[in-house]
């Protein structure tokens, strides 16, 4: 029996780790792909998720890369980890990385399902335990959405030597689904494909406790009502923060929704340390929130503007026309692009065409022209004396009173992005300047 006393986790020998388990100084449970726990139990979800990381190479690579966990050693996975002589806390999940018999890295996982949110007091206790054991990473997982894994759904001071990450279950489910598409990044081993399918079957079943983003925070409705009533507001009012955070979460959910439809990972707009503050300031001054979605190989990012005063949502992409042609030819080129959209997705195009506008960028001026697609010929007159550098294909939907509904807003916006992408974006292509050609005259002049 081991006589040593546990004082750290990272840096000890793996054989000592195993002896600490035998002595009871470390208590863990093995992971199981098919746990004997009750279906829907939080720990069942933990065990199945960690088993998927262990058993499916590509899934493991994606997640460990994002968490900056070394893939060079041997990984060991556990659930319900506790260290009773140091702290009474029980960690939902634990991954250790062993290189040459030594534990070089350890990562804690705290997971919630259903409507359970990440508990700030619990995370603070895990920070304290991680500090004592030399653990440098803590990962939280819940149904709460964040724009980036480096951002937490809770406001908490993070110790200098610890990195905090957060995943939504929807994001983890999406990563798995993308691996099943036929693309350059899918699962090579046929047996691992079937394991991933079974894991996703569990994730996608409502009994698992995994759910997508379904409604904005209460502050969204309060802000929308105040703007409509033209009530005086202060930037410090809590509903401004609620509204911006709600939009950040909804934007991420739209990105994941498109990802699952397209088979490529769609990115929402990147968020820095000051993004929340900056977006709140813009919202308070202008009654708008701006975001974007980036789809690989599409004509441009999809820019989104949420306007509380007009109660509208607009989505747009930028298109570069033939810059070696005149104004009329450039407008004709746009007309052909629209005809192509209608030809390839007629039902969706007909559904949204009355809400589609074309905007222009003119060279050397901030002025622009904007017309509905039924009035596209008017651009010839509006562009006289100016050079069109780009066109914007804009879909604008007015939600009216439904804008204030925390649930209806999500439903309408997510249907809108699907319609916009299928009816317009996927059929557009930018003009590319042709490569220069060698002429007969140039050869003769050599």
C-alpha positions in Angstrom: 0.0 0.0 0.0 1.3 3.5 -0.9 2.5 5.4 2.1 2.9 8.7 0.3 0.5 11.5 0.8 -1.1 13.0 -2.4 0.1 16.6 -2.8 -0.2 17.1 -6.6 -1.5 15.4 -9.7 0.6 16.8 -12.5 4.2 15.6 -12.3 3.6 12.3 -10.4 4.2 8.9 -11.9 1.2 7.1 -13.4 2.0 4.1 -11.3 1.8 6.3 -8.2 -1.6 7.6 -9.5 -2.9 4.1 -9.6 -1.6 3.4 -6.1 -3.3 6.5 -4.9 -6.6 5.1 -6.3 -6.0 1.8 -4.4 -5.3 3.7 -1.2 -8.5 5.8 -1.6 -6.6 9.2 -1.8 -7.9 9.4 -5.4 -11.4 8.2 -6.2 -12.5 7.8 -9.8 -14.9 5.8 -11.9 -14.0 4.3 -15.4 -15.8 5.8 -18.4 -18.4 3.7 -20.2 -19.7 4.1 -23.7 -22.9 2.4 -22.5 -23.2 3.3 -18.8 -25.5 1.5 -16.5 -26.8 4.8 -15.1 -30.4 6.0 -15.7 -31.0 7.4 -19.2 -30.9 11.2 -19.0 -28.7 11.2 -15.9 -26.0 13.9 -16.1 -23.2 11.4 -15.4 -24.4 9.2 -18.2 -23.9 12.1 -20.6 -20.4 12.7 -19.1 -19.4 9.1 -19.5 -20.7 8.8 -23.1 -19.0 12.1 -24.1 -15.6 11.1 -22.7 -15.9 7.7 -24.3 -16.5 9.3 -27.7 -13.3 11.3 -27.3 -11.4 8.2 -26.3 -12.8 6.0 -29.1 -13.1 8.3 -32.1 -9.8 9.6 -33.2 -11.0 12.5 -35.4 -13.4 13.7 -32.7 -10.6 13.4 -30.1 -8.2 15.4 -32.3 -10.8 18.2 -32.9 -11.6 18.7 -29.2 -8.1 18.3 -27.8 -6.7 20.7 -30.4 -9.3 23.4 -29.3 -8.4 22.8 -25.6 -4.7 22.8 -26.4 -4.3 19.4 -24.7 -1.2 17.4 -25.8 -1.9 14.5 -28.2 1.6 13.2 -27.9 1.2 11.0 -24.9 -1.2 8.3 -23.6 -4.6 9.6 -22.5 -6.6 8.2 -19.6 -10.2 9.1 -18.9 -12.2 9.1 -15.7 -15.5 10.2 -14.3 -16.5 11.2 -10.8 -13.0 12.1 -9.7 -12.4 13.2 -6.1 -9.5 13.8 -3.8 -11.1 13.4 -0.3 -8.0 14.3 1.8 -7.6 17.6 -0.1 -11.1 18.7 -1.0 -14.7 17.3 -0.8 -15.5 18.4 -4.4 -16.3 15.7 -7.0 -15.1 16.4 -10.5 -17.5 15.2 -13.3 -14.7 14.3 -15.7 -10.9 14.0 -15.7 -8.4 13.5 -18.5 -4.7 12.9 -17.8 -1.9 12.8 -20.3 0.9 10.5 -19.5 4.3 10.8 -21.2 7.1 8.4 -20.3 5.2 7.2 -17.3 4.7 10.8 -15.9 1.4 12.7 -15.8 2.3 15.8 -17.8 -1.2 17.3 -18.1 -4.5 17.0 -16.4 -7.9 18.6 -17.3 -11.0 18.9 -15.1 -14.5 18.8 -16.7 -17.6 20.2 -15.1 -20.8 19.3 -17.0 -24.5 20.2 -16.8 -27.4 19.1 -18.9 -31.1 20.2 -19.2 -31.7 23.7 -17.8 -28.9 23.5 -15.3 -26.4 26.3 -15.8 -22.7 26.5 -14.8 -22.5 27.3 -11.0 -20.0 30.0 -10.2 -19.4 28.8 -6.7 -18.7 25.3 -7.9 -16.2 26.5 -10.5 -14.4 28.6 -7.8 -14.0 25.5 -5.7 -12.6 23.6 -8.7 -10.2 26.4 -9.3 -9.0 26.0 -5.8 -8.6 22.3 -6.1 -6.9 22.6 -9.5 -4.4 25.0 -8.0 -3.5 22.6 -5.2 -3.0 19.7 -7.6 -1.2 21.6 -10.4 -4.1 21.1 -12.9 -4.0 23.9 -15.5 -7.3 23.4 -17.4 -10.9 23.4 -16.5 -13.6 22.8 -19.1 -17.3 23.5 -18.5 -20.0 22.1 -20.6 -23.7 22.9 -20.6 -26.6 23.9 -22.9 -25.5 27.5 -22.5 -24.0 29.1 -25.7 -20.9 31.2 -26.0 -19.4 32.7 -29.1 -16.0 31.1 -28.5 -14.7 28.3 -26.2 -12.4 30.7 -24.5 -15.4 32.7 -23.2 -17.4 31.5 -20.2 -21.2 31.9 -19.6 -20.4 33.0 -16.1 -18.5 36.1 -15.0 -15.7 34.9 -12.9 -12.1 35.8 -12.1 -9.8 33.2 -13.6 -6.5 32.3 -11.7 -3.4 33.2 -13.7 -2.2 29.6 -14.0 -5.5 28.1 -15.0 -7.3 28.2 -18.4 -11.1 28.1 -18.5 -12.9 26.8 -21.5 -16.6 26.3 -22.2 -18.5 24.2 -24.8 -22.2 24.0 -25.4 -23.6 20.5 -25.9 -24.9 21.6 -29.3 -21.4 22.6 -30.4 -20.0 19.2 -29.4 -22.9 17.5 -31.1 -22.2 19.6 -34.3 -18.5 18.7 -34.3 -19.5 15.0 -34.3 -22.1 15.5 -37.0 -19.6 17.3 -39.3 -17.3 14.2 -39.1 -20.1 12.1 -40.7 -20.3 14.3 -43.8 -18.4 13.3 -46.9 -15.7 15.9 -46.9 -12.0 16.3 -46.5 -12.3 15.9 -42.7 -14.3 12.8 -41.8 -13.8 9.6 -39.8 -11.7 7.1 -41.6 -12.3 4.0 -39.5 -15.7 2.4 -40.3 -16.2 1.1 -36.7 -15.5 4.6 -35.3 -18.1 6.0 -37.7 -20.7 3.7 -36.1 -19.5 4.7 -32.6 -20.0 8.3 -33.5 -23.4 7.7 -34.9 -24.5 6.0 -31.6 -23.1 8.8 -29.5 -25.0 11.4 -31.6 -28.1 9.3 -31.4 -28.0 9.7 -27.7 -27.1 13.4 -27.8 -29.9 14.1 -30.2 -32.6 12.3 -28.1 -34.4 14.8 -25.8 -34.0 12.4 -22.8 -30.2 13.1 -22.9 -30.8 16.6 -21.6 -29.0 18.1 -24.6 -30.9 21.1 -26.1 -30.3 23.8 -28.5 -30.8 27.6 -28.1 -34.5 28.2 -27.8 -35.1 31.7 -26.3 -33.5 35.0 -25.7 -33.0 36.3 -22.1 -35.8 38.2 -20.4 -33.9 41.5 -20.9 -34.4 41.1 -24.7 -38.2 41.6 -24.3 -37.8 44.4 -21.8 -35.4 46.4 -24.1 -37.6 45.8 -27.2 -40.7 47.1 -25.3 -38.8 50.1 -24.0 -37.5 51.1 -27.4 -41.0 50.7 -28.9 -42.4 52.9 -26.1 -39.5 55.4 -26.5 -38.8 55.2 -22.7 -35.7 56.8 -21.4 -32.9 54.3 -20.7 -29.4 54.2 -19.2 -26.5 52.2 -20.6 -26.2 50.6 -17.2 -29.7 49.0 -17.4 -29.3 45.3 -17.1 -31.5 44.6 -20.1 -28.8 46.0 -22.4 -26.4 43.3 -21.3 -29.1 40.6 -21.5 -30.0 41.6 -25.0 -26.4 41.6 -26.3 -25.5 38.3 -24.6 -28.7 36.8 -26.0 -27.7 37.9 -29.5 -24.1 36.5 -29.1 -25.7 33.1 -28.1 -28.2 33.2 -30.9 -25.5 34.1 -33.5 -23.5 31.1 -32.4 -26.6 28.9 -32.6 -27.2 30.1 -36.2 -23.6 29.2 -37.1 -24.0 25.7 -35.7 -27.4 25.3 -37.4 -25.8 26.2 -40.8 -22.9 24.0 -40.0 -25.1 20.9 -39.6 -26.9 21.8 -42.8 -23.8 22.4 -44.9 -21.3 19.9 -43.5 -18.7 22.6 -42.8 -18.0 24.5 -39.6 -19.6 28.0 -39.9 -18.0 30.6 -37.7 -19.8 33.4 -35.9 -18.2 36.8 -35.4 -15.1 36.6 -33.2 -15.5 38.2 -29.7 -12.7 39.8 -27.8 -12.5 41.0 -24.2 -14.2 44.3 -25.0 -16.9 42.9 -27.4 -19.7 42.8 -24.8 -18.9 46.4 -23.7 -18.6 47.7 -27.3 -21.8 46.0 -28.4 -23.8 47.3 -25.4 -22.5 50.8 -26.2 -23.6 50.6 -29.9 -27.0 49.2 -28.9 -27.6 51.9 -26.4 -26.6 54.7 -28.9 -28.1 53.3 -32.1 -30.6 50.6 -31.1 -28.8 48.0 -33.3 -26.6 44.9 -32.8 -24.3 43.8 -35.6 -22.9 40.3 -36.2 -21.6 38.1 -38.9 -21.4 34.4 -40.0 -18.4 33.1 -42.0 -19.0 30.2 -44.4 -16.1 28.6 -46.2 -16.0 29.4 -49.9 -19.1 31.6 -49.9 -18.9 35.0 -51.7 -18.5 36.9 -48.4 -19.3 36.8 -44.7 -23.0 37.1 -44.0 -23.5 40.4 -42.2 -26.5 40.6 -39.8 -28.1 43.7 -38.3 -30.7 43.5 -35.6 -32.7 46.8 -35.4 -34.7 47.3 -32.3 -36.3 50.6 -33.5 -37.6 49.2 -36.8 -38.0 45.7 -35.3 -36.2 44.2 -38.3 -33.4 41.7 -38.9 -31.3 42.1 -42.1 -28.8 39.7 -43.6 -26.5 40.6 -46.4 -23.5 39.4 -48.5 -21.1 41.5 -50.6 -20.6 40.7 -54.3 -17.9 41.9 -56.6 -19.1 42.6 -60.2 -17.0 42.6 -63.4 -14.8 45.6 -62.8 -13.7 45.6 -66.5 -17.3 46.3 -67.7 -19.4 49.4 -67.6 -22.3 50.3 -65.2 -25.1 48.8 -67.4 -23.1 45.5 -67.8 -22.5 45.3 -64.1 -26.2 45.7 -63.3 -27.0 43.1 -66.0 -24.6 40.8 -64.3 -26.4 41.2 -61.0 -29.7 40.5 -62.7 -28.3 37.2 -64.1 -27.1 36.3 -60.6 -30.7 36.7 -59.3 -32.1 34.7 -62.1 -29.7 31.9 -61.2 -30.9 32.0 -57.6 -34.5 31.7 -58.7 -33.7 29.0 -61.2 -32.0 26.8 -58.6 -34.1 27.4 -55.5 -37.4 28.7 -57.0 -39.7 27.9 -54.0 -37.4 29.6 -51.4 -36.6 32.5 -53.7 -40.3 33.2 -54.4 -40.9 33.1 -50.6 -38.3 35.8 -49.8 -38.0 37.9 -53.1 -40.3 40.7 -51.9 -37.9 41.3 -49.0 -34.7 41.3 -51.1 -32.9 44.6 -51.8 -29.8 45.4 -53.8 -27.4 48.1 -52.4 -24.3 49.5 -54.2 -20.9 50.6 -53.1 -19.7 53.6 -55.2 -16.0 54.3 -55.7 -14.6 57.3 -53.8 -17.8 58.1 -51.8 -19.8 56.8 -48.9 -23.1 57.4 -50.8 -24.9 54.4 -51.9 -28.1 53.4 -53.9 -30.6 50.9 -52.6 -33.5 49.3 -54.6 -35.8 46.4 -54.4 -35.0 43.7 -56.9 -38.2 44.5 -58.8 -36.8 48.0 -59.4 -33.3 46.9 -60.4 -33.3 48.9 -63.6 -33.5 52.1 -61.6 -29.9 51.6 -60.6 -28.8 52.7 -64.0 -30.2 56.2 -63.4 -29.1 56.2 -59.7 -25.5 55.3 -60.7 -25.0 58.1 -63.3 -21.6 59.7 -62.8 -20.5 57.1 -60.3 -18.7 53.8 -60.5 -20.2 50.7 -58.8 -17.5 48.8 -56.9 -19.7 46.2 -55.2 -23.3 45.0 -54.7 -24.9 43.9 -51.5 -27.7 41.3 -51.6 -29.8 42.2 -48.6 -32.7 40.3 -47.1 -34.8 42.4 -44.6 -37.5 40.9 -42.5 -39.8 42.9 -40.3 -40.9 40.9 -37.3 -43.3 43.4 -35.8 -44.6 42.5 -32.3 -42.9 39.1 -32.7 -39.6 40.9 -32.4 -40.3 41.2 -28.6 -41.0 37.5 -28.2 -38.0 35.7 -26.6 -38.9 32.4 -28.3 -40.5 33.6 -31.6 -37.5 35.8 -32.3 -35.2 32.8 -32.3 -37.6 30.7 -34.5 -37.9 33.5 -37.0 -34.2 34.4 -37.2 -33.1 30.8 -37.6 -35.6 30.1 -40.4 -34.5 33.4 -42.0 -30.8 32.4 -42.2 -31.7 29.0 -43.7 -34.0 30.6 -46.3 -31.4 33.3 -47.1 -28.6 30.9 -47.5 -30.5 28.4 -49.6 -32.4 30.9 -51.7 -29.6 33.4 -52.3 -26.1 33.0 -50.8 -25.3 29.4 -52.1 -26.0 30.4 -55.7 -23.8 33.6 -55.8 -20.3 33.9 -57.2 -17.9 36.8 -57.4 -16.3 38.0 -60.6 -12.6 37.3 -60.8 -10.3 39.4 -62.9 -9.0 37.2 -65.7 -5.3 36.4 -65.8 -3.2 38.6 -68.1 -2.5 37.1 -71.5 0.5 37.1 -73.7 -0.3 38.8 -77.0 1.3 38.6 -80.4 2.6 42.2 -80.2 4.3 41.6 -76.9 6.1 38.6 -78.3 7.3 40.5 -81.3 8.7 43.3 -79.1 11.0 40.9 -77.2 
